[in-house]
Amino acid sequence: MKILGLTGGSGVGKSAAGAEFIACGCGVLDADASYRALCDSCEPMLEEIRSVFGDSCFTNGNLNRKKLGSIVFADPDKLARLNAITHPYIRQAARDTFAVWEAQGKPLGVYDAPVLFEAGMDTLCDATAAVLADRETRIQRIMVRDNITRDYASLRIDAQHSDDWYRERCDFLLVNNGDLSALREQVHTVIHTLLG
């Protein structure tokens, strides 16, 4: 089984691309959902977080991700410490999922991760693909999805990597400006190229 890392900025439509891969019989793992599940149930990871960041990040015994986020996103060193704790667990959870897919006979597994390269998860992948979309398309999607203003949506996009950043790093580019048939065709091309 081959593994494709799927990434891209906010509002590009990674979920739509993921749905097309699923429709083609591929497994798709959402890295954010996987992390949230670990935050709810992975006791060894939670104990490491507690030992470094203290009980104040927990509410009624459960990790309060918002509170933890307010601590780590204000301090790059603390974010690096959190990543050092969580990334090995995230990596192992991905490997476990890939093993299940392989046993099921899936030809291709897709690892959907917004911070694929930053987290070093591209090293688990045979190839990488970025989903790209026009700026205005992204702004409209983010405004609708998150119920925020145009200015805030623009700020969010401006704080993320440029399309060129992805072009320099990824093996494939999927352009998703809303034409699902065009997206489907691009997904089929990626699958055909990877699997021959």
Phi, psi and chi 1 to 4 in degrees:
 res  aa     phi    psi   chi1   chi2   chi3   chi4
   1 MET       -  136.0 -176.5 -178.6   75.8      -
   2 LYS   -94.5  153.0  -65.5  -96.7  177.4   92.4
   3 ILE  -118.3  128.1  -56.8  -64.5      -      -
   4 LEU  -111.1  125.5  175.7   70.5      -      -
   5 GLY   -85.4  127.4      -      -      -      -
   6 LEU  -114.9  127.8 -174.9   68.4      -      -
   7 THR  -144.6 -179.7 -169.3      -      -      -
   8 GLY   149.0  165.3      -      -      -      -
   9 GLY   -78.5 -179.3      -      -      -      -
  10 SER   -67.4  135.7 -173.3      -      -      -
  11 GLY    82.7    5.5      -      -      -      -
  12 VAL   -81.1  -21.2  -64.0      -      -      -
  13 GLY    95.7   42.1      -      -      -      -
  14 LYS   -61.8  -34.4  -73.1 -172.5  -58.3  -60.5
  15 SER   -63.9  -40.3  -63.0      -      -      -
  16 ALA   -64.2  -41.1      -      -      -      -
  17 ALA   -65.1  -43.0      -      -      -      -
  18 GLY   -59.1  -40.6      -      -      -      -
  19 ALA   -62.5  -36.1      -      -      -      -
  20 GLU   -67.7  -39.3  -66.9  -61.9  -22.4      -
  21 PHE   -64.4  -41.3  -80.2  105.0      -      -
  22 ILE   -61.6  -42.2  -70.1  170.2      -      -
  23 ALA   -61.2  -23.6      -      -      -      -
  24 CYS   -92.4    8.1  -68.2      -      -      -
  25 GLY    89.5   10.6      -      -      -      -
  26 CYS   -88.3  155.5  -56.9      -      -      -
  27 GLY   -86.6  141.9      -      -      -      -
  28 VAL  -128.7  124.1  175.3      -      -      -
  29 LEU  -111.0  121.1  175.7   60.3      -      -
  30 ASP   -85.8  112.2  179.5  -33.7      -      -
  31 ALA   -60.9  -38.4      -      -      -      -
  32 ASP   -65.2  -43.1  -70.9  -18.3      -      -
  33 ALA   -64.8  -38.3      -      -      -      -
  34 SER   -62.9  -43.0  178.0      -      -      -
  35 TYR   -63.7  -42.7  173.2   66.4      -      -
  36 ARG   -61.4  -40.2  -74.0 -167.5  -62.2  -88.1
  37 ALA   -63.7  -41.1      -      -      -      -
  38 LEU   -63.2  -39.5  -71.6  169.6      -      -
  39 CYS   -64.5  -23.9  -72.5      -      -      -
  40 ASP   -89.1  -25.4  -70.8  -20.6      -      -
  41 SER  -136.4  -12.8   62.6      -      -      -
  42 CYS   -88.9   90.9 -177.7      -      -      -
  43 GLU   -57.8  -43.9  -71.3  -57.6  -34.1      -
  44 PRO   -59.8  -40.7  -22.7   32.2      -      -
  45 MET   -66.3  -42.5 -176.5 -178.1   88.2      -
  46 LEU   -64.0  -37.6  -66.6  170.8      -      -
  47 GLU   -66.7  -37.6  -79.7  -50.0  -51.5      -
  48 GLU   -64.7  -41.3  -76.0 -169.1   56.8      -
  49 ILE   -62.9  -43.9  -68.5  171.2      -      -
  50 ARG   -61.5  -40.8 -170.5 -172.1  -54.8  -87.4
  51 SER   -67.5  -28.1   71.6      -      -      -
  52 VAL   -92.2  -42.0  171.2      -      -      -
  53 PHE  -105.9   -8.1  -64.7   99.2      -      -
  54 GLY    86.1  174.9      -      -      -      -
  55 ASP   -71.6  -17.8  -72.9  -31.7      -      -
  56 SER   -64.8  -16.9   66.1      -      -      -
  57 CYS   -88.4    4.4  -65.2      -      -      -
  58 PHE  -119.2  139.8  -70.3   78.4      -      -
  59 THR  -124.3  120.1  -55.6      -      -      -
  60 ASN    53.3   38.2  -61.1  -35.0      -      -
  61 GLY    83.7   -6.7      -      -      -      -
  62 ASN  -105.5  145.2  -62.2  -44.2      -      -
  63 LEU   -63.5  128.7 -179.3   63.6      -      -
  64 ASN   -96.9   96.3 -175.0  -35.0      -      -
  65 ARG   -64.3  -32.1  -70.5 -161.5  -35.5  -87.5
  66 LYS   -65.4  -44.2  -82.2 -170.2  175.8  173.1
  67 LYS   -65.3  -44.1 -162.2  174.7  -79.4 -172.5
  68 LEU   -62.2  -42.1 -179.6   60.7      -      -
  69 GLY   -60.1  -40.6      -      -      -      -
  70 SER   -64.4  -26.6   69.2      -      -      -
  71 ILE   -79.1  -50.1  -67.0  168.5      -      -
  72 VAL   -79.1  -30.5  -59.8      -      -      -
  73 PHE   -77.7  -10.4  -68.7  124.9      -      -
  74 ALA   -93.3   -4.9      -      -      -      -
  75 ASP  -146.2  106.2 -175.3  -27.7      -      -
  76 PRO   -56.3  -33.7  -22.9   31.4      -      -
  77 ASP   -67.4  -39.6  -70.6  -23.6      -      -
  78 LYS   -70.4  -35.7  -72.4 -178.9  179.2  173.2
  79 LEU   -63.6  -41.6  178.8   58.8      -      -
  80 ALA   -62.7  -38.1      -      -      -      -
  81 ARG   -66.4  -42.1  -71.3  174.5   75.8 -173.7
  82 LEU   -63.1  -44.7  177.7   63.8      -      -
  83 ASN   -61.0  -38.1  -71.8  -18.9      -      -
  84 ALA   -63.4  -31.6      -      -      -      -
  85 ILE   -76.4  -49.6  -67.2  167.8      -      -
  86 THR   -81.7  -33.4   59.4      -      -      -
  87 HIS   -59.3  -40.8  -74.9  175.8      -      -
  88 PRO   -61.3  -36.5  -25.2   35.2      -      -
  89 TYR   -69.9  -41.2  -68.4  100.0      -      -
  90 ILE   -63.2  -42.7  -66.2  167.5      -      -
  91 ARG   -62.8  -43.1 -178.4  176.6  -73.8  -94.4
  92 GLN   -67.5  -39.4 -172.5   56.7   52.1      -
  93 ALA   -61.7  -39.7      -      -      -      -
  94 ALA   -64.3  -45.7      -      -      -      -
  95 ARG   -60.0  -41.0  -76.6 -167.0  174.1  117.3
  96 ASP   -62.5  -42.9  -67.4  -13.5      -      -
  97 THR   -64.8  -43.2  -59.6      -      -      -
  98 PHE   -60.7  -38.6  -61.2  158.2      -      -
  99 ALA   -64.0  -39.5      -      -      -      -
 100 VAL   -63.5  -46.4  168.8      -      -      -
 101 TRP   -60.7  -41.5  -69.9  -16.0      -      -
 102 GLU   -62.1  -42.1 -171.7  146.5   34.8      -
 103 ALA   -64.4  -29.3      -      -      -      -
 104 GLN   -80.3   -8.3  -68.0  171.5  -16.4      -
 105 GLY    83.5   18.5      -      -      -      -
 106 LYS   -67.8  135.3  -68.5 -165.2 -176.9  -65.7
 107 PRO   -76.1  -27.9   27.1  -32.6      -      -
 108 LEU  -145.0  133.8  179.0   65.8      -      -
 109 GLY  -109.8  138.1      -      -      -      -
 110 VAL  -114.9  125.8  178.0      -      -      -
 111 TYR  -106.4  104.5 -172.2   66.0      -      -
 112 ASP   -89.1  106.0  174.5   -6.2      -      -
 113 ALA  -139.4  115.8      -      -      -      -
 114 PRO   -58.2  -34.4  -21.0   29.8      -      -
 115 VAL  -111.5   46.7  -67.8      -      -      -
 116 LEU   -53.5  -51.4 -179.0   73.4      -      -
 117 PHE   -76.5  -41.7  -66.5  100.0      -      -
 118 GLU   -61.6  -33.6  -61.0   88.3  -27.2      -
 119 ALA   -88.2   -2.0      -      -      -      -
 120 GLY    73.0   13.8      -      -      -      -
 121 MET   -78.1  -12.3  -63.2  -59.6  -78.6      -
 122 ASP   -62.3  -21.1   57.7  -58.1      -      -
 123 THR   -70.6  -14.7   58.4      -      -      -
 124 LEU   -86.0   -8.2  -71.4  178.4      -      -
 125 CYS  -105.7  147.7  -55.7      -      -      -
 126 ASP   -79.4  -26.4  -62.2  -65.8      -      -
 127 ALA  -157.4  165.1      -      -      -      -
 128 THR  -130.7  150.5   56.7      -      -      -
 129 ALA  -138.0  141.0      -      -      -      -
 130 ALA  -112.3  139.8      -      -      -      -
 131 VAL   -94.1  129.1 -176.7      -      -      -
 132 LEU  -121.9  154.0  -54.9  177.0      -      -
 133 ALA  -152.3  155.9      -      -      -      -
 134 ASP   -58.5  149.0  -67.1  -19.4      -      -
 135 ARG   -55.4  -47.4 -179.4 -179.0  177.5   83.5
 136 GLU   -63.8  -38.8 -176.5   59.2   28.2      -
 137 THR   -61.3  -44.6  -58.7      -      -      -
 138 ARG   -62.6  -44.9  -67.1  176.4   66.4 -172.1
 139 ILE   -58.3  -47.5  -72.0  171.0      -      -
 140 GLN   -62.0  -43.9  -67.9  -61.1  -36.5      -
 141 ARG   -62.0  -44.9  -73.6  174.9 -179.6  158.6
 142 ILE   -66.1  -41.7  -64.1  168.9      -      -
 143 MET   -59.2  -45.2  -74.1  170.7   61.5      -
 144 VAL   -70.1  -46.9  169.7      -      -      -
 145 ARG   -64.0  -45.3 -176.9 -169.5   69.2 -159.4
 146 ASP  -103.8    0.9  -61.5  -17.7      -      -
 147 ASN    53.7   53.1 -166.9   25.7      -      -
 148 ILE  -124.5  169.4   59.4  174.6      -      -
 149 THR   -77.1  162.8   65.1      -      -      -
 150 ARG   -57.7  -43.6  167.3  178.3  -75.3  -81.3
 151 ASP   -61.3  -43.2  -73.4  -14.7      -      -
 152 TYR   -68.3  -39.0 -169.3   44.3      -      -
 153 ALA   -62.6  -41.1      -      -      -      -
 154 SER   -64.2  -41.8  -63.6      -      -      -
 155 LEU   -61.0  -41.2  -76.8  172.7      -      -
 156 ARG   -62.4  -44.8 -167.3  178.9  -68.5  179.6
 157 ILE   -64.2  -42.9  -70.7  171.3      -      -
 158 ASP   -64.7  -24.1  -68.9  -19.9      -      -
 159 ALA   -82.3   -5.6      -      -      -      -
 160 GLN  -104.6  175.1  -63.3  177.5   -6.2      -
 161 HIS   -66.0  150.8  -64.4  -60.0      -      -
 162 SER   -78.2  164.4   68.2      -      -      -
 163 ASP   -58.3  -37.4  -72.1   -4.5      -      -
 164 ASP   -61.2  -36.0  -74.9  -18.2      -      -
 165 TRP   -58.6  -43.8 -170.5   88.6      -      -
 166 TYR   -70.9  -39.1  -68.2  107.8      -      -
 167 ARG   -58.9  -36.6  -75.3 -171.3 -174.5  100.0
 168 GLU   -71.9  -24.3  -70.6  166.8    9.6      -
 169 ARG  -108.1  -25.1  -72.5  163.4  177.0   77.8
 170 CYS   -98.2  148.4  -68.7      -      -      -
 171 ASP   -77.8  -30.2  -57.5  -62.6      -      -
 172 PHE  -133.0  149.8  -60.2   98.5      -      -
 173 LEU  -124.3  130.7  -59.6  172.8      -      -
 174 LEU  -114.2  115.2  -57.1  170.3      -      -
 175 VAL   -91.4  122.6  178.3      -      -      -
 176 ASN  -126.5   82.5  179.3   21.8      -      -
 177 ASN   -99.6   18.4  -71.6  -39.4      -      -
 178 GLY   112.0   -9.3      -      -      -      -
 179 ASP   -89.9   98.2 -178.8  -15.7      -      -
 180 LEU   -64.4  -32.5  -79.6 -179.5      -      -
 181 SER   -67.4  -36.5   63.3      -      -      -
 182 ALA   -67.8  -39.9      -      -      -      -
 183 LEU   -63.7  -44.1 -179.9   62.3      -      -
 184 ARG   -58.6  -43.3 -174.9  172.9  -58.0  121.6
 185 GLU   -62.3  -41.0 -163.9  171.9  -58.8      -
 186 GLN   -65.8  -40.7  -66.5  172.3   78.2      -
 187 VAL   -61.8  -44.6  165.3      -      -      -
 188 HIS   -60.1  -39.7  -73.4 -166.2      -      -
 189 THR   -63.2  -42.9  -61.7      -      -      -
 190 VAL   -62.3  -46.9  169.5      -      -      -
 191 ILE   -62.2  -45.9  -67.7  170.2      -      -
 192 HIS   -62.5  -41.2  179.8   73.4      -      -
 193 THR   -65.4  -41.8  -56.2      -      -      -
 194 LEU   -74.1  -36.3  -78.5  174.8      -      -
 195 LEU  -101.0  -11.1  -58.1 -179.9      -      -
 196 GLY    75.2      -      -      -      -      -
